[in-house]
Amino acid sequence: MAEDITRQQHRIVSAAVKLFRKLGYEKTTVNDICKEADIARSTFYLSFAGKKEIINKILSDARLEVNPKS
């Protein structure tokens, strides 16, 4: 189950990144992300509280790549 959530989050983040690049952060809506990821809004909110949380995940993941734990 945790693996499904991780896959779902990856799908949402990938859709969001694609849209942020295309439309910009401000113009991208949660509905846009849901449509791009082919999920329901309720599914989105099971993984993220909103767009800001996606940005926080992206930054956190980037920090882990730069400073991997030994």
All heavy atoms as TSV, in Angstrom:
chain	resi	resn	atom	element	x	y	z
A	1	MET	N	N	0.821	-1.192	0.000
A	1	MET	CA	C	0.000	0.000	0.000
A	1	MET	C	C	0.866	1.258	0.000
A	1	MET	O	O	0.583	2.195	-0.708
A	1	MET	CB	C	-0.937	-0.010	1.187
A	1	MET	CG	C	-1.864	1.175	1.184
A	1	MET	SD	S	-3.259	0.847	2.253
A	1	MET	CE	C	-4.000	2.422	2.261
A	2	ALA	N	N	1.908	1.272	0.807
A	2	ALA	CA	C	2.804	2.432	0.836
A	2	ALA	C	C	3.461	2.630	-0.520
A	2	ALA	O	O	3.690	3.758	-0.949
A	2	ALA	CB	C	3.852	2.273	1.924
A	3	GLU	N	N	3.735	1.519	-1.208
A	3	GLU	CA	C	4.332	1.593	-2.539
A	3	GLU	C	C	3.358	2.237	-3.528
A	3	GLU	O	O	3.766	3.019	-4.386
A	3	GLU	CB	C	4.709	0.195	-3.004
A	3	GLU	CG	C	5.522	0.175	-4.276
A	3	GLU	CD	C	5.997	-1.214	-4.627
A	3	GLU	OE1	O	6.522	-1.904	-3.731
A	3	GLU	OE2	O	5.807	-1.601	-5.787
A	4	ASP	N	N	2.058	1.937	-3.394
A	4	ASP	CA	C	1.041	2.544	-4.252
A	4	ASP	C	C	0.979	4.052	-4.021
A	4	ASP	O	O	0.853	4.812	-4.973
A	4	ASP	CB	C	-0.335	1.934	-3.983
A	4	ASP	CG	C	-0.455	0.502	-4.485
A	4	ASP	OD1	O	0.335	0.116	-5.372
A	4	ASP	OD2	O	-1.324	-0.216	-3.983
A	5	ILE	N	N	1.067	4.462	-2.766
A	5	ILE	CA	C	1.038	5.886	-2.439
A	5	ILE	C	C	2.263	6.574	-3.015
A	5	ILE	O	O	2.160	7.661	-3.591
A	5	ILE	CB	C	0.935	6.099	-0.906
A	5	ILE	CG1	C	-0.430	5.627	-0.418
A	5	ILE	CG2	C	1.169	7.563	-0.544
A	5	ILE	CD1	C	-0.580	5.560	1.078
A	6	THR	N	N	3.419	5.957	-2.909
A	6	THR	CA	C	4.647	6.522	-3.460
A	6	THR	C	C	4.533	6.665	-4.972
A	6	THR	O	O	4.892	7.704	-5.534
A	6	THR	CB	C	5.857	5.652	-3.095
A	6	THR	OG1	O	5.944	5.574	-1.673
A	6	THR	CG2	C	7.143	6.229	-3.643
A	7	ARG	N	N	4.017	5.646	-5.638
A	7	ARG	CA	C	3.830	5.709	-7.094
A	7	ARG	C	C	2.841	6.801	-7.466
A	7	ARG	O	O	3.043	7.539	-8.423
A	7	ARG	CB	C	3.331	4.359	-7.617
A	7	ARG	CG	C	4.396	3.620	-8.391
A	7	ARG	CD	C	3.856	2.386	-9.068
A	7	ARG	NE	N	4.068	1.275	-8.168
A	7	ARG	CZ	C	3.179	0.346	-7.850
A	7	ARG	NH1	N	2.000	0.345	-8.395
A	7	ARG	NH2	N	3.474	-0.608	-7.015
A	8	GLN	N	N	1.791	6.907	-6.684
A	8	GLN	CA	C	0.772	7.933	-6.910
A	8	GLN	C	C	1.367	9.322	-6.734
A	8	GLN	O	O	1.125	10.221	-7.551
A	8	GLN	CB	C	-0.379	7.709	-5.935
A	8	GLN	CG	C	-1.530	8.669	-6.081
A	8	GLN	CD	C	-2.643	8.261	-5.160
A	8	GLN	OE1	O	-3.288	7.241	-5.379
A	8	GLN	NE2	N	-2.858	9.024	-4.116
A	9	GLN	N	N	2.148	9.510	-5.685
A	9	GLN	CA	C	2.789	10.807	-5.454
A	9	GLN	C	C	3.737	11.151	-6.597
A	9	GLN	O	O	3.765	12.290	-7.051
A	9	GLN	CB	C	3.555	10.811	-4.133
A	9	GLN	CG	C	2.677	10.909	-2.926
A	9	GLN	CD	C	3.471	10.918	-1.638
A	9	GLN	OE1	O	4.617	10.477	-1.582
A	9	GLN	NE2	N	2.854	11.401	-0.580
A	10	HIS	N	N	4.484	10.177	-7.075
A	10	HIS	CA	C	5.403	10.398	-8.189
A	10	HIS	C	C	4.631	10.826	-9.435
A	10	HIS	O	O	5.048	11.742	-10.146
A	10	HIS	CB	C	6.226	9.151	-8.472
A	10	HIS	CG	C	7.172	9.311	-9.607
A	10	HIS	ND1	N	8.309	10.093	-9.521
A	10	HIS	CD2	C	7.137	8.840	-10.874
A	10	HIS	CE1	C	8.926	10.082	-10.692
A	10	HIS	NE2	N	8.235	9.317	-11.531
A	11	ARG	N	N	3.526	10.185	-9.682
A	11	ARG	CA	C	2.684	10.529	-10.835
A	11	ARG	C	C	2.170	11.963	-10.731
A	11	ARG	O	O	2.172	12.715	-11.706
A	11	ARG	CB	C	1.526	9.540	-10.885
A	11	ARG	CG	C	0.644	9.644	-12.063
A	11	ARG	CD	C	-0.337	8.494	-11.997
A	11	ARG	NE	N	-1.330	8.616	-13.023
A	11	ARG	CZ	C	-2.284	7.732	-13.220
A	11	ARG	NH1	N	-2.356	6.665	-12.466
A	11	ARG	NH2	N	-3.164	7.907	-14.167
A	12	ILE	N	N	1.737	12.347	-9.548
A	12	ILE	CA	C	1.220	13.695	-9.321
A	12	ILE	C	C	2.339	14.726	-9.470
A	12	ILE	O	O	2.163	15.754	-10.125
A	12	ILE	CB	C	0.553	13.796	-7.927
A	12	ILE	CG1	C	-0.714	12.932	-7.893
A	12	ILE	CG2	C	0.238	15.242	-7.574
A	12	ILE	CD1	C	-1.288	12.708	-6.507
A	13	VAL	N	N	3.478	14.448	-8.869
A	13	VAL	CA	C	4.612	15.377	-8.942
A	13	VAL	C	C	5.065	15.533	-10.395
A	13	VAL	O	O	5.324	16.647	-10.852
A	13	VAL	CB	C	5.778	14.921	-8.033
A	13	VAL	CG1	C	7.035	15.730	-8.307
A	13	VAL	CG2	C	5.378	15.054	-6.567
A	14	SER	N	N	5.136	14.443	-11.119
A	14	SER	CA	C	5.548	14.506	-12.528
A	14	SER	C	C	4.584	15.365	-13.343
A	14	SER	O	O	5.012	16.186	-14.154
A	14	SER	CB	C	5.620	13.105	-13.130
A	14	SER	OG	O	6.630	12.365	-12.525
A	15	ALA	N	N	3.304	15.176	-13.113
A	15	ALA	CA	C	2.298	15.987	-13.810
A	15	ALA	C	C	2.437	17.462	-13.429
A	15	ALA	O	O	2.379	18.346	-14.290
A	15	ALA	CB	C	0.892	15.485	-13.476
A	16	ALA	N	N	2.648	17.715	-12.146
A	16	ALA	CA	C	2.779	19.095	-11.673
A	16	ALA	C	C	4.007	19.768	-12.271
A	16	ALA	O	O	3.929	20.920	-12.732
A	16	ALA	CB	C	2.842	19.127	-10.145
A	17	VAL	N	N	5.130	19.086	-12.281
A	17	VAL	CA	C	6.361	19.658	-12.835
A	17	VAL	C	C	6.160	20.001	-14.304
A	17	VAL	O	O	6.542	21.085	-14.759
A	17	VAL	CB	C	7.554	18.696	-12.644
A	17	VAL	CG1	C	8.750	19.130	-13.472
A	17	VAL	CG2	C	7.932	18.613	-11.167
A	18	LYS	N	N	5.543	19.103	-15.041
A	18	LYS	CA	C	5.280	19.351	-16.465
A	18	LYS	C	C	4.443	20.618	-16.642
A	18	LYS	O	O	4.754	21.471	-17.481
A	18	LYS	CB	C	4.561	18.140	-17.065
A	18	LYS	CG	C	4.217	18.285	-18.524
A	18	LYS	CD	C	3.541	17.035	-19.053
A	18	LYS	CE	C	3.148	17.205	-20.509
A	18	LYS	NZ	N	2.479	15.990	-21.014
A	19	LEU	N	N	3.407	20.754	-15.826
A	19	LEU	CA	C	2.532	21.921	-15.934
A	19	LEU	C	C	3.190	23.194	-15.414
A	19	LEU	O	O	2.988	24.277	-15.982
A	19	LEU	CB	C	1.218	21.655	-15.199
A	19	LEU	CG	C	0.334	20.601	-15.858
A	19	LEU	CD1	C	-0.775	20.166	-14.913
A	19	LEU	CD2	C	-0.238	21.135	-17.168
A	20	PHE	N	N	3.975	23.092	-14.341
A	20	PHE	CA	C	4.677	24.266	-13.827
A	20	PHE	C	C	5.613	24.822	-14.894
A	20	PHE	O	O	5.724	26.038	-15.062
A	20	PHE	CB	C	5.475	23.937	-12.564
A	20	PHE	CG	C	4.635	23.570	-11.355
A	20	PHE	CD1	C	5.213	22.896	-10.292
A	20	PHE	CD2	C	3.283	23.892	-11.267
A	20	PHE	CE1	C	4.475	22.556	-9.164
A	20	PHE	CE2	C	2.533	23.560	-10.146
A	20	PHE	CZ	C	3.129	22.893	-9.095
A	21	ARG	N	N	6.275	23.931	-15.617
A	21	ARG	CA	C	7.175	24.371	-16.692
A	21	ARG	C	C	6.395	25.015	-17.833
A	21	ARG	O	O	6.855	25.983	-18.433
A	21	ARG	CB	C	7.979	23.197	-17.229
A	21	ARG	CG	C	9.056	22.738	-16.303
A	21	ARG	CD	C	9.824	21.562	-16.877
A	21	ARG	NE	N	10.920	21.201	-16.005
A	21	ARG	CZ	C	11.415	19.988	-15.912
A	21	ARG	NH1	N	10.929	19.006	-16.650
A	21	ARG	NH2	N	12.409	19.739	-15.086
A	22	LYS	N	N	5.255	24.451	-18.149
A	22	LYS	CA	C	4.460	24.931	-19.284
A	22	LYS	C	C	3.673	26.205	-18.954
A	22	LYS	O	O	3.696	27.164	-19.721
A	22	LYS	CB	C	3.492	23.829	-19.715
A	22	LYS	CG	C	2.612	24.181	-20.888
A	22	LYS	CD	C	1.705	23.008	-21.254
A	22	LYS	CE	C	0.770	23.373	-22.386
A	22	LYS	NZ	N	-0.136	22.239	-22.693
A	23	LEU	N	N	2.984	26.200	-17.813
A	23	LEU	CA	C	2.083	27.292	-17.461
A	23	LEU	C	C	2.619	28.233	-16.388
A	23	LEU	O	O	2.108	29.334	-16.227
A	23	LEU	CB	C	0.741	26.721	-16.964
A	23	LEU	CG	C	0.003	25.745	-17.869
A	23	LEU	CD1	C	-1.198	25.158	-17.145
A	23	LEU	CD2	C	-0.424	26.451	-19.149
A	24	GLY	N	N	3.599	27.753	-15.625
A	24	GLY	CA	C	4.062	28.494	-14.456
A	24	GLY	C	C	3.306	28.029	-13.225
A	24	GLY	O	O	2.187	27.507	-13.312
A	25	TYR	N	N	3.919	28.219	-12.078
A	25	TYR	CA	C	3.335	27.758	-10.817
A	25	TYR	C	C	1.991	28.424	-10.538
A	25	TYR	O	O	1.006	27.769	-10.215
A	25	TYR	CB	C	4.314	28.022	-9.666
A	25	TYR	CG	C	3.761	27.686	-8.306
A	25	TYR	CD1	C	3.756	26.374	-7.856
A	25	TYR	CD2	C	3.221	28.669	-7.479
A	25	TYR	CE1	C	3.236	26.038	-6.607
A	25	TYR	CE2	C	2.698	28.357	-6.238
A	25	TYR	CZ	C	2.705	27.042	-5.806
A	25	TYR	OH	O	2.179	26.719	-4.585
A	26	GLU	N	N	1.948	29.754	-10.660
A	26	GLU	CA	C	0.740	30.507	-10.304
A	26	GLU	C	C	-0.458	30.141	-11.169
A	26	GLU	O	O	-1.581	30.092	-10.680
A	26	GLU	CB	C	1.002	32.014	-10.386
A	26	GLU	CG	C	1.932	32.540	-9.305
A	26	GLU	CD	C	1.361	32.387	-7.910
A	26	GLU	OE1	O	0.134	32.516	-7.726
A	26	GLU	OE2	O	2.156	32.126	-6.984
A	27	LYS	N	N	-0.227	29.886	-12.449
A	27	LYS	CA	C	-1.339	29.614	-13.362
A	27	LYS	C	C	-1.778	28.154	-13.363
A	27	LYS	O	O	-2.834	27.829	-13.886
A	27	LYS	CB	C	-0.972	30.041	-14.777
A	27	LYS	CG	C	-0.879	31.543	-14.925
A	27	LYS	CD	C	-0.625	31.946	-16.355
A	27	LYS	CE	C	-0.529	33.467	-16.447
A	27	LYS	NZ	N	-0.231	33.887	-17.826
A	28	THR	N	N	-0.975	27.286	-12.774
A	28	THR	CA	C	-1.336	25.870	-12.700
A	28	THR	C	C	-2.280	25.658	-11.523
A	28	THR	O	O	-2.011	26.105	-10.413
A	28	THR	CB	C	-0.073	24.999	-12.515
A	28	THR	OG1	O	0.789	25.198	-13.630
A	28	THR	CG2	C	-0.434	23.528	-12.413
A	29	THR	N	N	-3.382	24.988	-11.785
A	29	THR	CA	C	-4.351	24.701	-10.723
A	29	THR	C	C	-4.281	23.228	-10.324
A	29	THR	O	O	-3.746	22.395	-11.059
A	29	THR	CB	C	-5.787	25.011	-11.188
A	29	THR	OG1	O	-6.140	24.101	-12.239
A	29	THR	CG2	C	-5.923	26.448	-11.666
A	30	VAL	N	N	-4.852	22.932	-9.174
A	30	VAL	CA	C	-4.936	21.536	-8.738
A	30	VAL	C	C	-5.759	20.747	-9.760
A	30	VAL	O	O	-5.422	19.609	-10.079
A	30	VAL	CB	C	-5.540	21.434	-7.314
A	30	VAL	CG1	C	-5.873	19.986	-6.966
A	30	VAL	CG2	C	-4.581	22.019	-6.286
A	31	ASN	N	N	-6.794	21.362	-10.308
A	31	ASN	CA	C	-7.584	20.676	-11.339
A	31	ASN	C	C	-6.734	20.338	-12.554
A	31	ASN	O	O	-6.877	19.257	-13.135
A	31	ASN	CB	C	-8.781	21.532	-11.770
A	31	ASN	CG	C	-9.905	21.503	-10.761
A	31	ASN	OD1	O	-10.030	20.572	-9.976
A	31	ASN	ND2	N	-10.732	22.528	-10.789
A	32	ASP	N	N	-5.844	21.265	-12.950
A	32	ASP	CA	C	-4.938	21.005	-14.075
A	32	ASP	C	C	-4.058	19.785	-13.781
A	32	ASP	O	O	-3.869	18.917	-14.630
A	32	ASP	CB	C	-4.022	22.207	-14.348
A	32	ASP	CG	C	-4.748	23.434	-14.836
A	32	ASP	OD1	O	-5.822	23.312	-15.460
A	32	ASP	OD2	O	-4.224	24.549	-14.591
A	33	ILE	N	N	-3.518	19.756	-12.578
A	33	ILE	CA	C	-2.630	18.660	-12.174
A	33	ILE	C	C	-3.397	17.335	-12.174
A	33	ILE	O	O	-2.904	16.323	-12.682
A	33	ILE	CB	C	-1.991	18.937	-10.795
A	33	ILE	CG1	C	-1.089	20.177	-10.875
A	33	ILE	CG2	C	-1.214	17.714	-10.299
A	33	ILE	CD1	C	-0.653	20.718	-9.531
A	34	CYS	N	N	-4.605	17.350	-11.640
A	34	CYS	CA	C	-5.420	16.133	-11.602
A	34	CYS	C	C	-5.724	15.633	-13.011
A	34	CYS	O	O	-5.649	14.429	-13.275
A	34	CYS	CB	C	-6.719	16.393	-10.846
A	34	CYS	SG	S	-6.480	16.694	-9.089
A	35	LYS	N	N	-6.045	16.555	-13.885
A	35	LYS	CA	C	-6.340	16.172	-15.272
A	35	LYS	C	C	-5.102	15.576	-15.939
A	35	LYS	O	O	-5.179	14.536	-16.587
A	35	LYS	CB	C	-6.835	17.386	-16.048
A	35	LYS	CG	C	-7.289	17.076	-17.442
A	35	LYS	CD	C	-7.882	18.299	-18.119
A	35	LYS	CE	C	-8.322	17.976	-19.532
A	35	LYS	NZ	N	-8.884	19.134	-20.199
A	36	GLU	N	N	-3.952	16.226	-15.758
A	36	GLU	CA	C	-2.703	15.745	-16.355
A	36	GLU	C	C	-2.305	14.376	-15.791
A	36	GLU	O	O	-1.807	13.515	-16.520
A	36	GLU	CB	C	-1.582	16.757	-16.112
A	36	GLU	CG	C	-0.263	16.410	-16.727
A	36	GLU	CD	C	-0.254	16.470	-18.251
A	36	GLU	OE1	O	-1.010	17.276	-18.840
A	36	GLU	OE2	O	0.513	15.707	-18.858
A	37	ALA	N	N	-2.533	14.167	-14.507
A	37	ALA	CA	C	-2.177	12.900	-13.852
A	37	ALA	C	C	-3.276	11.840	-13.999
A	37	ALA	O	O	-3.086	10.697	-13.604
A	37	ALA	CB	C	-1.882	13.139	-12.373
A	38	ASP	N	N	-4.421	12.256	-14.551
A	38	ASP	CA	C	-5.573	11.368	-14.749
A	38	ASP	C	C	-6.031	10.761	-13.423
A	38	ASP	O	O	-6.169	9.542	-13.282
A	38	ASP	CB	C	-5.244	10.276	-15.777
A	38	ASP	CG	C	-6.494	9.569	-16.277
A	38	ASP	OD1	O	-7.575	10.192	-16.280
A	38	ASP	OD2	O	-6.394	8.388	-16.649
A	39	ILE	N	N	-6.252	11.666	-12.454
A	39	ILE	CA	C	-6.731	11.253	-11.135
A	39	ILE	C	C	-7.863	12.183	-10.706
A	39	ILE	O	O	-8.035	13.273	-11.253
A	39	ILE	CB	C	-5.607	11.310	-10.074
A	39	ILE	CG1	C	-5.046	12.729	-9.963
A	39	ILE	CG2	C	-4.519	10.286	-10.352
A	39	ILE	CD1	C	-4.183	12.976	-8.758
A	40	ALA	N	N	-8.605	11.764	-9.705
A	40	ALA	CA	C	-9.652	12.600	-9.118
A	40	ALA	C	C	-9.032	13.574	-8.109
A	40	ALA	O	O	-7.960	13.304	-7.557
A	40	ALA	CB	C	-10.682	11.721	-8.419
A	41	ARG	N	N	-9.718	14.692	-7.877
A	41	ARG	CA	C	-9.229	15.665	-6.883
A	41	ARG	C	C	-9.065	14.997	-5.516
A	41	ARG	O	O	-8.113	15.281	-4.797
A	41	ARG	CB	C	-10.201	16.853	-6.749
A	41	ARG	CG	C	-9.946	17.964	-7.714
A	41	ARG	CD	C	-10.980	19.071	-7.523
A	41	ARG	NE	N	-10.770	19.869	-6.337
A	41	ARG	CZ	C	-10.052	20.990	-6.299
A	41	ARG	NH1	N	-9.466	21.434	-7.377
A	41	ARG	NH2	N	-9.922	21.663	-5.180
A	42	SER	N	N	-9.994	14.138	-5.165
A	42	SER	CA	C	-9.907	13.475	-3.855
A	42	SER	C	C	-8.631	12.638	-3.749
A	42	SER	O	O	-8.011	12.581	-2.686
A	42	SER	CB	C	-11.139	12.597	-3.609
A	42	SER	OG	O	-11.292	11.643	-4.640
A	43	THR	N	N	-8.227	12.036	-4.855
A	43	THR	CA	C	-6.976	11.268	-4.873
A	43	THR	C	C	-5.788	12.196	-4.669
A	43	THR	O	O	-4.860	11.868	-3.930
A	43	THR	CB	C	-6.841	10.496	-6.203
A	43	THR	OG1	O	-7.974	9.645	-6.350
A	43	THR	CG2	C	-5.571	9.678	-6.242
A	44	PHE	N	N	-5.822	13.352	-5.314
A	44	PHE	CA	C	-4.757	14.346	-5.137
A	44	PHE	C	C	-4.611	14.687	-3.653
A	44	PHE	O	O	-3.509	14.673	-3.109
A	44	PHE	CB	C	-5.069	15.616	-5.938
A	44	PHE	CG	C	-4.091	16.731	-5.712
A	44	PHE	CD1	C	-2.973	16.867	-6.517
A	44	PHE	CD2	C	-4.272	17.646	-4.678
A	44	PHE	CE1	C	-2.058	17.893	-6.304
A	44	PHE	CE2	C	-3.373	18.669	-4.462
A	44	PHE	CZ	C	-2.264	18.792	-5.274
A	45	TYR	N	N	-5.750	14.996	-3.009
A	45	TYR	CA	C	-5.703	15.447	-1.623
A	45	TYR	C	C	-5.388	14.323	-0.624
A	45	TYR	O	O	-5.090	14.609	0.535
A	45	TYR	CB	C	-7.003	16.186	-1.261
A	45	TYR	CG	C	-7.029	17.560	-1.887
A	45	TYR	CD1	C	-7.923	17.863	-2.909
A	45	TYR	CD2	C	-6.144	18.557	-1.489
A	45	TYR	CE1	C	-7.939	19.122	-3.497
A	45	TYR	CE2	C	-6.144	19.808	-2.065
A	45	TYR	CZ	C	-7.054	20.084	-3.073
A	45	TYR	OH	O	-7.057	21.326	-3.649
A	46	LEU	N	N	-5.408	13.082	-1.062
A	46	LEU	CA	C	-4.921	11.998	-0.197
A	46	LEU	C	C	-3.399	12.046	-0.088
A	46	LEU	O	O	-2.828	11.572	0.900
A	46	LEU	CB	C	-5.340	10.633	-0.751
A	46	LEU	CG	C	-6.811	10.272	-0.616
A	46	LEU	CD1	C	-7.103	8.975	-1.368
A	46	LEU	CD2	C	-7.206	10.154	0.838
A	47	SER	N	N	-2.745	12.623	-1.106
A	47	SER	CA	C	-1.280	12.677	-1.142
A	47	SER	C	C	-0.707	14.033	-0.772
A	47	SER	O	O	0.373	14.115	-0.197
A	47	SER	CB	C	-0.784	12.298	-2.542
A	47	SER	OG	O	-1.128	10.974	-2.850
A	48	PHE	N	N	-1.405	15.109	-1.145
A	48	PHE	CA	C	-0.888	16.465	-0.948
A	48	PHE	C	C	-1.986	17.404	-0.469
A	48	PHE	O	O	-3.139	17.269	-0.869
A	48	PHE	CB	C	-0.315	17.012	-2.266
A	48	PHE	CG	C	0.868	16.246	-2.776
A	48	PHE	CD1	C	0.730	15.301	-3.784
A	48	PHE	CD2	C	2.126	16.456	-2.245
A	48	PHE	CE1	C	1.818	14.583	-4.253
A	48	PHE	CE2	C	3.222	15.735	-2.707
A	48	PHE	CZ	C	3.071	14.798	-3.710
A	49	ALA	N	N	-1.595	18.380	0.340
A	49	ALA	CA	C	-2.544	19.374	0.820
A	49	ALA	C	C	-2.801	20.457	-0.231
A	49	ALA	O	O	-3.812	21.137	-0.174
A	49	ALA	CB	C	-2.034	20.018	2.109
A	50	GLY	N	N	-1.872	20.596	-1.168
A	50	GLY	CA	C	-2.016	21.605	-2.209
A	50	GLY	C	C	-0.737	21.718	-3.013
A	50	GLY	O	O	0.202	20.938	-2.828
A	51	LYS	N	N	-0.701	22.709	-3.907
A	51	LYS	CA	C	0.466	22.901	-4.770
A	51	LYS	C	C	1.728	23.185	-3.978
A	51	LYS	O	O	2.802	22.709	-4.326
A	51	LYS	CB	C	0.244	24.075	-5.737
A	51	LYS	CG	C	-0.797	23.862	-6.765
A	51	LYS	CD	C	-0.833	24.962	-7.826
A	51	LYS	CE	C	-0.788	26.359	-7.300
A	51	LYS	NZ	N	-0.848	27.381	-8.358
A	52	LYS	N	N	1.608	23.945	-2.906
A	52	LYS	CA	C	2.783	24.300	-2.115
A	52	LYS	C	C	3.465	23.048	-1.546
A	52	LYS	O	O	4.693	22.974	-1.490
A	52	LYS	CB	C	2.399	25.251	-0.988
A	52	LYS	CG	C	3.569	25.803	-0.239
A	52	LYS	CD	C	3.148	26.865	0.752
A	52	LYS	CE	C	4.370	27.442	1.424
A	52	LYS	NZ	N	4.016	28.517	2.352
A	53	GLU	N	N	2.680	22.077	-1.171
A	53	GLU	CA	C	3.252	20.840	-0.637
A	53	GLU	C	C	4.018	20.072	-1.718
A	53	GLU	O	O	5.015	19.411	-1.438
A	53	GLU	CB	C	2.161	19.962	-0.032
A	53	GLU	CG	C	2.731	18.858	0.820
A	53	GLU	CD	C	1.674	18.119	1.617
A	53	GLU	OE1	O	0.737	18.758	2.123
A	53	GLU	OE2	O	1.799	16.896	1.704
A	54	ILE	N	N	3.563	20.177	-2.975
A	54	ILE	CA	C	4.289	19.551	-4.078
A	54	ILE	C	C	5.652	20.218	-4.240
A	54	ILE	O	O	6.668	19.546	-4.389
A	54	ILE	CB	C	3.486	19.620	-5.400
A	54	ILE	CG1	C	2.232	18.759	-5.293
A	54	ILE	CG2	C	4.348	19.172	-6.579
A	54	ILE	CD1	C	1.289	18.890	-6.469
A	55	ILE	N	N	5.674	21.538	-4.193
A	55	ILE	CA	C	6.947	22.273	-4.290
A	55	ILE	C	C	7.872	21.860	-3.151
A	55	ILE	O	O	9.066	21.616	-3.361
A	55	ILE	CB	C	6.721	23.805	-4.282
A	55	ILE	CG1	C	6.005	24.244	-5.556
A	55	ILE	CG2	C	8.014	24.555	-4.095
A	55	ILE	CD1	C	6.804	24.059	-6.832
A	56	ASN	N	N	7.330	21.749	-1.952
A	56	ASN	CA	C	8.145	21.326	-0.812
A	56	ASN	C	C	8.721	19.927	-1.027
A	56	ASN	O	O	9.879	19.668	-0.693
A	56	ASN	CB	C	7.330	21.369	0.473
A	56	ASN	CG	C	7.034	22.777	0.924
A	56	ASN	OD1	O	7.715	23.728	0.541
A	56	ASN	ND2	N	5.991	22.945	1.717
A	57	LYS	N	N	7.941	19.018	-1.602
A	57	LYS	CA	C	8.436	17.661	-1.883
A	57	LYS	C	C	9.539	17.709	-2.931
A	57	LYS	O	O	10.563	17.031	-2.783
A	57	LYS	CB	C	7.301	16.758	-2.352
A	57	LYS	CG	C	7.801	15.389	-2.800
A	57	LYS	CD	C	6.844	14.305	-2.539
A	57	LYS	CE	C	7.324	12.937	-2.942
A	57	LYS	NZ	N	8.601	12.525	-2.424
A	58	ILE	N	N	9.347	18.490	-3.971
A	58	ILE	CA	C	10.360	18.610	-5.023
A	58	ILE	C	C	11.666	19.124	-4.430
A	58	ILE	O	O	12.742	18.582	-4.700
A	58	ILE	CB	C	9.872	19.536	-6.154
A	58	ILE	CG1	C	8.705	18.882	-6.901
A	58	ILE	CG2	C	11.004	19.882	-7.120
A	58	ILE	CD1	C	7.935	19.826	-7.801
A	59	LEU	N	N	11.591	20.146	-3.606
A	59	LEU	CA	C	12.790	20.714	-2.980
A	59	LEU	C	C	13.435	19.728	-2.014
A	59	LEU	O	O	14.659	19.600	-1.980
A	59	LEU	CB	C	12.452	22.026	-2.268
A	59	LEU	CG	C	12.047	23.180	-3.178
A	59	LEU	CD1	C	11.584	24.370	-2.347
A	59	LEU	CD2	C	13.177	23.567	-4.103
A	60	SER	N	N	12.622	19.023	-1.260
A	60	SER	CA	C	13.149	18.029	-0.325
A	60	SER	C	C	13.868	16.910	-1.076
A	60	SER	O	O	14.969	16.499	-0.694
A	60	SER	CB	C	12.000	17.451	0.499
A	60	SER	OG	O	12.441	16.416	1.313
A	61	ASP	N	N	13.252	16.431	-2.146
A	61	ASP	CA	C	13.870	15.375	-2.960
A	61	ASP	C	C	15.174	15.874	-3.571
A	61	ASP	O	O	16.164	15.136	-3.613
A	61	ASP	CB	C	12.934	14.901	-4.067
A	61	ASP	CG	C	11.743	14.120	-3.530
A	61	ASP	OD1	O	11.730	13.789	-2.328
A	61	ASP	OD2	O	10.819	13.836	-4.323
A	62	ALA	N	N	15.208	17.121	-4.020
A	62	ALA	CA	C	16.426	17.688	-4.613
A	62	ALA	C	C	17.537	17.784	-3.570
A	62	ALA	O	O	18.690	17.488	-3.853
A	62	ALA	CB	C	16.136	19.065	-5.207
A	63	ARG	N	N	17.180	18.175	-2.345
A	63	ARG	CA	C	18.163	18.239	-1.266
A	63	ARG	C	C	18.746	16.859	-0.974
A	63	ARG	O	O	19.937	16.725	-0.706
A	63	ARG	CB	C	17.555	18.829	-0.004
A	63	ARG	CG	C	17.518	20.325	-0.014
A	63	ARG	CD	C	17.094	20.874	1.343
A	63	ARG	NE	N	16.136	21.934	1.090
A	63	ARG	CZ	C	14.835	21.893	1.355
A	63	ARG	NH1	N	14.313	20.843	1.935
A	63	ARG	NH2	N	14.050	22.883	1.052
A	64	LEU	N	N	17.906	15.826	-1.003
A	64	LEU	CA	C	18.383	14.465	-0.746
A	64	LEU	C	C	19.331	14.004	-1.843
A	64	LEU	O	O	20.294	13.290	-1.571
A	64	LEU	CB	C	17.207	13.500	-0.639
A	64	LEU	CG	C	16.352	13.619	0.615
A	64	LEU	CD1	C	15.145	12.690	0.515
A	64	LEU	CD2	C	17.146	13.313	1.865
A	65	GLU	N	N	19.083	14.427	-3.079
A	65	GLU	CA	C	19.979	14.065	-4.178
A	65	GLU	C	C	21.318	14.755	-4.058
A	65	GLU	O	O	22.345	14.184	-4.389
A	65	GLU	CB	C	19.316	14.406	-5.520
A	65	GLU	CG	C	18.177	13.498	-5.882
A	65	GLU	CD	C	17.496	13.880	-7.181
A	65	GLU	OE1	O	18.080	14.656	-7.961
A	65	GLU	OE2	O	16.377	13.409	-7.417
A	66	VAL	N	N	21.311	15.985	-3.574
A	66	VAL	CA	C	22.549	16.747	-3.429
A	66	VAL	C	C	23.339	16.266	-2.228
A	66	VAL	O	O	24.562	16.174	-2.270
A	66	VAL	CB	C	22.234	18.266	-3.283
A	66	VAL	CG1	C	23.483	19.043	-2.930
A	66	VAL	CG2	C	21.634	18.801	-4.588
A	67	ASN	N	N	22.646	15.938	-1.145
A	67	ASN	CA	C	23.296	15.495	0.097
A	67	ASN	C	C	22.786	14.114	0.494
A	67	ASN	O	O	22.093	13.968	1.479
A	67	ASN	CB	C	23.000	16.482	1.236
A	67	ASN	CG	C	23.500	17.852	0.944
A	67	ASN	OD1	O	24.621	18.015	0.526
A	67	ASN	ND2	N	22.669	18.873	1.170
A	68	PRO	N	N	23.133	13.078	-0.255
A	68	PRO	CA	C	22.630	11.738	0.092
A	68	PRO	C	C	23.136	11.298	1.463
A	68	PRO	O	O	24.259	11.585	1.852
A	68	PRO	CB	C	23.179	10.839	-1.012
A	68	PRO	CG	C	24.286	11.593	-1.638
A	68	PRO	CD	C	24.050	13.051	-1.378
A	69	LYS	N	N	22.258	10.599	2.177
A	69	LYS	CA	C	22.644	10.079	3.490
A	69	LYS	C	C	23.592	8.925	3.304
A	69	LYS	O	O	23.418	8.091	2.430
A	69	LYS	CB	C	21.402	9.620	4.265
A	69	LYS	CG	C	20.503	10.774	4.636
A	69	LYS	CD	C	19.333	10.261	5.416
A	69	LYS	CE	C	18.421	11.428	5.787
A	69	LYS	NZ	N	17.233	11.004	6.513
A	70	SER	N	N	24.595	8.850	4.138
A	70	SER	CA	C	25.601	7.766	4.041
A	70	SER	C	C	25.120	6.522	4.713
A	70	SER	O	O	24.390	6.491	5.599
A	70	SER	CB	C	26.900	8.219	4.686
A	70	SER	OG	O	27.356	9.373	4.029
